[in-house]
Amino acid sequence: MGNVQKMTNQEFKAELDQLLKPHGFKKKGNKWTAETEELEKIIELQKSNFSNSYYLNYGFNFKDLDYTEVTMHIWNRFGPSKRKENKIFIKTLDLESPLNPIERIQNLKLFISSLLLPEINGINAKEDVVKELKSRKHLNDVFLRIKRHLNLITQ
């Protein structure tokens, strides 16, 4: 097996930036944000503590809620639901995996444009978030303060 050229963390983030910028996302550190009238949309690249790989988190902050103790009011970890796709996605975010940079960028483009952006771009208002939350099996991962803010408290 030949020596595969590794992509640096900076190159990887620059590629992600190029994918997100045309969609109105602005980069600040490892985060990209875009705003609507009611929401701040967030995409965050989280570095693994154990390897040179990343997780892709995304979520929303409500502009009418002052709750700065948390990074994201509504938080999700991105990953394709199909097992085969998810394995490729995990490999793509692992900069130690033997993917060549071109393949890594193609995978990243595919996952971002066909899965992540449609999901994020479909949510532009508070009511969109509520609708998405109501479709979930449970809200155990939603902070109590957020549930109260959205009137989602169930007995």
C-alpha positions as CSV (number, residue, x, y, z in Angstrom):
1,M,0.0,0.0,0.0
2,G,1.4,3.4,-1.0
3,N,1.9,6.3,1.3
4,V,-1.4,8.2,1.4
5,Q,-1.1,11.9,1.8
6,K,-2.8,13.0,5.0
7,M,-5.0,16.0,5.1
8,T,-4.1,18.5,7.9
9,N,-6.7,19.7,10.4
10,Q,-6.4,23.2,8.8
11,E,-7.1,21.9,5.3
12,F,-10.0,19.9,6.6
13,K,-11.6,22.9,8.3
14,A,-10.9,25.1,5.2
15,E,-12.8,22.5,3.0
16,L,-15.7,22.6,5.4
17,D,-15.7,26.4,5.4
18,Q,-15.8,26.4,1.6
19,L,-18.9,24.1,1.7
20,L,-20.8,26.1,4.3
21,K,-19.9,29.7,3.3
22,P,-22.2,29.7,0.2
23,H,-25.1,28.8,2.5
24,G,-24.6,31.9,4.7
25,F,-22.5,30.2,7.4
26,K,-19.7,32.3,9.0
27,K,-16.8,30.6,10.6
28,K,-15.5,31.4,14.1
29,G,-13.1,28.8,15.6
30,N,-14.5,25.4,15.1
31,K,-18.1,26.7,14.6
32,W,-20.1,28.0,11.7
33,T,-23.2,30.0,12.3
34,A,-26.0,31.3,10.2
35,E,-29.0,33.4,11.4
36,T,-32.7,33.6,10.7
37,E,-35.0,36.1,12.3
38,E,-35.7,33.7,15.3
39,L,-32.7,31.3,15.3
40,E,-29.0,31.0,15.2
41,K,-28.1,27.8,13.3
42,I,-24.9,26.2,14.4
43,I,-22.6,23.6,12.9
44,E,-19.7,22.6,15.1
45,L,-16.7,20.5,14.4
46,Q,-15.7,18.7,17.7
47,K,-12.3,17.2,17.9
48,S,-12.1,13.7,19.4
49,N,-10.0,13.5,22.6
50,F,-8.6,10.1,21.6
51,S,-7.6,10.5,17.9
52,N,-7.2,12.9,15.0
53,S,-10.9,12.6,14.2
54,Y,-13.9,14.8,14.5
55,Y,-17.6,14.7,15.3
56,L,-20.0,17.0,13.5
57,N,-22.6,18.6,15.8
58,Y,-25.4,20.9,14.8
59,G,-28.2,22.7,16.5
60,F,-30.0,25.9,17.1
61,N,-30.1,28.7,19.6
62,F,-33.3,30.8,20.1
63,K,-32.7,34.5,19.8
64,D,-35.5,35.2,22.3
65,L,-33.9,33.1,25.1
66,D,-31.0,34.3,27.1
67,Y,-29.4,31.0,28.0
68,T,-25.7,31.3,27.5
69,E,-24.7,28.5,29.9
70,V,-25.0,26.0,27.0
71,T,-23.4,26.1,23.6
72,M,-26.5,25.0,21.8
73,H,-30.1,25.2,23.0
74,I,-31.0,22.2,20.7
75,W,-28.1,19.9,20.0
76,N,-27.7,17.0,17.6
77,R,-24.7,14.9,16.5
78,F,-24.8,14.5,12.8
79,G,-24.4,11.0,11.2
80,P,-26.2,9.3,8.3
81,S,-28.8,6.8,9.5
82,K,-27.8,4.1,7.1
83,R,-25.0,1.9,8.6
84,K,-22.9,1.7,5.4
85,E,-23.0,5.5,4.9
86,N,-22.3,6.2,8.5
87,K,-19.1,4.0,8.4
88,I,-17.9,6.1,5.4
89,F,-18.8,9.3,7.2
90,I,-16.8,8.3,10.3
91,K,-13.9,7.4,8.1
92,T,-14.2,10.8,6.4
93,L,-14.0,12.6,9.7
94,D,-11.0,10.6,10.8
95,L,-8.0,12.3,9.4
96,E,-5.9,9.2,10.2
97,S,-8.0,7.0,7.9
98,P,-6.3,6.1,4.6
99,L,-8.6,8.2,2.4
100,N,-6.9,10.4,-0.1
101,P,-7.8,14.1,0.2
102,I,-9.9,14.1,-3.0
103,E,-12.0,11.2,-1.8
104,R,-12.3,12.8,1.7
105,I,-13.5,16.1,0.2
106,Q,-16.0,14.4,-2.1
107,N,-17.5,12.4,0.8
108,L,-17.7,15.6,2.9
109,K,-19.4,17.5,0.1
110,L,-21.9,14.6,-0.4
111,F,-22.8,14.3,3.3
112,I,-23.0,18.1,3.9
113,S,-25.0,18.9,0.8
114,S,-27.3,15.9,0.6
115,L,-28.0,15.3,4.3
116,L,-26.9,18.0,6.8
117,L,-27.8,21.2,4.9
118,P,-31.3,20.0,3.9
119,E,-32.0,19.2,7.5
120,I,-30.6,22.5,8.9
121,N,-32.1,24.6,6.1
122,G,-35.5,23.1,6.7
123,I,-35.5,24.7,10.1
124,N,-35.8,28.5,10.1
125,A,-38.1,29.4,12.9
126,K,-39.0,28.4,16.5
127,E,-42.1,26.5,15.3
128,D,-39.9,24.4,12.9
129,V,-37.8,23.4,15.9
130,V,-40.9,22.5,17.9
131,K,-42.3,20.4,15.0
132,E,-39.0,18.5,14.7
133,L,-38.8,18.0,18.5
134,K,-42.4,16.6,18.6
135,S,-41.4,14.0,16.0
136,R,-38.8,12.5,18.3
137,K,-39.3,9.4,20.4
138,H,-38.3,11.3,23.5
139,L,-36.9,14.7,24.6
140,N,-34.5,13.4,27.2
141,D,-31.6,15.3,25.6
142,V,-33.4,18.6,25.6
143,F,-32.7,20.9,28.6
144,L,-35.6,21.5,30.9
145,R,-35.2,25.3,30.5
146,I,-35.6,24.8,26.7
147,K,-38.6,22.6,27.1
148,R,-40.2,25.3,29.3
149,H,-39.4,28.0,26.7
150,L,-41.0,26.0,24.0
151,N,-44.0,24.9,26.1
152,L,-43.0,21.2,25.7
153,I,-43.4,20.2,29.3
154,T,-45.4,17.0,29.6
155,Q,-46.6,15.5,32.9
